[in-house]
């Protein structure tokens, strides 16, 4: 399987996207968007900024300008990353990882997905 972005509607009827890596695992998700066009712009922004540098806040590394991946630990001490656009807005957030290496592998999966296809799941999706 190839990596792909999936655009879908959540239970509240908002538009979101998720990036599935080649192993079919979800490596990054978006915020909720009111409009599908905004969600599609979010996907395009991730694709455009997928080659950004990595700032590792878990070791007090140098602060980098946006766009960037920012690695951090959450309240449960799991490793996560955010990808931010040039304006500083977070455009994708990772799942929680047990190890920093797995988090870095997640970033690598996003970096390899710059030209991944976009699958529109909203076409046949019914919201209840």
C-alpha positions as CSV (number, residue, x, y, z in Angstrom):
1,X,0.0,0.0,0.0
2,X,1.1,3.6,-0.7
3,X,0.8,6.4,1.8
4,X,-2.4,8.5,1.3
5,X,-4.3,11.4,2.8
6,X,-7.9,10.6,3.6
7,X,-10.4,13.5,3.8
8,X,-13.5,12.6,5.8
9,X,-16.3,14.0,8.0
10,X,-16.2,13.5,11.7
11,X,-19.2,12.7,13.9
12,X,-19.9,16.4,14.3
13,X,-20.0,16.8,10.5
14,X,-16.7,18.7,10.3
15,X,-14.1,18.0,7.7
16,X,-10.8,16.4,8.7
17,X,-7.8,14.6,7.1
18,X,-5.5,11.9,8.2
19,X,-2.3,10.6,6.7
20,X,-2.0,6.9,6.5
21,X,1.6,5.7,6.0
22,X,2.5,2.8,3.6
23,X,1.9,0.4,6.6
24,X,-1.7,1.8,6.8
25,X,-1.1,3.3,10.3
26,X,-2.3,6.8,10.9
27,X,0.7,9.1,11.4
28,X,-0.9,12.5,11.4
29,X,-4.3,14.1,11.7
30,X,-5.7,17.6,11.1
31,X,-7.9,19.9,13.1
32,X,-11.6,20.2,12.3
33,X,-12.6,22.4,9.3
34,X,-16.0,23.9,8.6
35,X,-15.6,23.6,4.9
36,X,-14.1,20.9,2.7
37,X,-12.1,23.5,0.8
38,X,-10.3,24.5,4.0
39,X,-9.5,20.8,4.7
40,X,-8.1,20.3,1.2
41,X,-5.9,23.4,1.7
42,X,-4.7,21.8,4.9
43,X,-3.6,18.7,3.0
44,X,-1.9,20.8,0.4
45,X,-0.1,22.8,3.1
46,X,1.2,19.5,4.7
47,X,2.4,18.4,1.3
48,X,4.1,21.7,0.6
49,X,5.8,21.8,4.1
50,X,6.5,18.1,4.5
51,X,10.3,18.6,4.0
52,X,10.6,21.0,7.0
53,X,13.3,20.8,9.6
54,X,12.8,19.1,13.0
55,X,12.9,21.0,16.3
56,X,13.2,18.6,19.3
57,X,11.9,20.3,22.4
58,X,12.5,17.1,24.5
59,X,16.3,17.9,24.5
60,X,16.1,21.7,24.6
61,X,17.3,22.0,21.0
62,X,17.7,25.2,19.1
63,X,14.4,26.9,18.3
64,X,13.8,26.8,14.6
65,X,11.7,29.2,12.4
66,X,8.4,27.9,10.9
67,X,7.6,25.8,9.0
68,X,8.9,23.0,11.1
69,X,8.1,19.7,12.9
70,X,8.2,20.1,16.6
71,X,8.8,17.0,18.7
72,X,7.4,17.1,22.3
73,X,6.1,15.0,25.1
74,X,2.5,15.1,26.1
75,X,1.0,14.9,29.7
76,X,1.1,11.1,29.5
77,X,4.9,11.3,28.7
78,X,4.3,10.0,25.1
79,X,6.2,11.5,22.2
80,X,4.3,13.5,19.6
81,X,5.0,16.0,16.8
82,X,3.2,18.9,15.2
83,X,3.9,20.2,11.7
84,X,3.5,23.9,11.5
85,X,3.1,26.1,8.4
86,X,5.2,29.2,7.7
87,X,2.7,31.3,9.6
88,X,3.1,29.1,12.7
89,X,-0.3,27.5,12.5
90,X,-0.3,23.8,13.3
91,X,-1.4,21.9,10.2
92,X,-0.9,18.3,11.3
93,X,-0.6,16.5,14.6
94,X,0.8,13.1,15.2
95,X,-0.6,10.2,17.2
96,X,1.1,9.4,20.5
97,X,4.3,7.3,20.4
98,X,5.9,5.3,23.2
99,X,9.4,6.1,22.0
100,X,11.1,9.1,20.4
101,X,12.4,6.9,17.7
102,X,8.9,5.9,16.7
103,X,7.9,9.5,16.7
104,X,10.9,10.3,14.4
105,X,9.8,7.4,12.2
106,X,6.3,9.1,12.0
107,X,8.0,12.3,10.8
108,X,9.9,10.4,8.2
109,X,6.6,8.8,7.0
110,X,5.2,12.3,6.5
111,X,8.3,13.5,4.8
112,X,8.0,10.5,2.3
113,X,4.3,11.4,1.7
114,X,4.8,14.8,0.0
115,X,3.1,13.6,-3.2
116,X,0.7,11.0,-1.7
117,X,-2.7,10.7,-3.2
118,X,-5.7,12.3,-1.6
119,X,-8.7,9.9,-1.0
120,X,-12.0,11.7,-0.6
121,X,-14.1,9.6,1.8
122,X,-16.8,12.3,2.0
123,X,-18.4,11.4,-1.3
124,X,-20.2,8.3,0.1
125,X,-20.0,9.2,3.8
126,X,-23.3,9.5,5.7
127,X,-23.3,11.5,8.9
128,X,-25.9,10.5,11.5
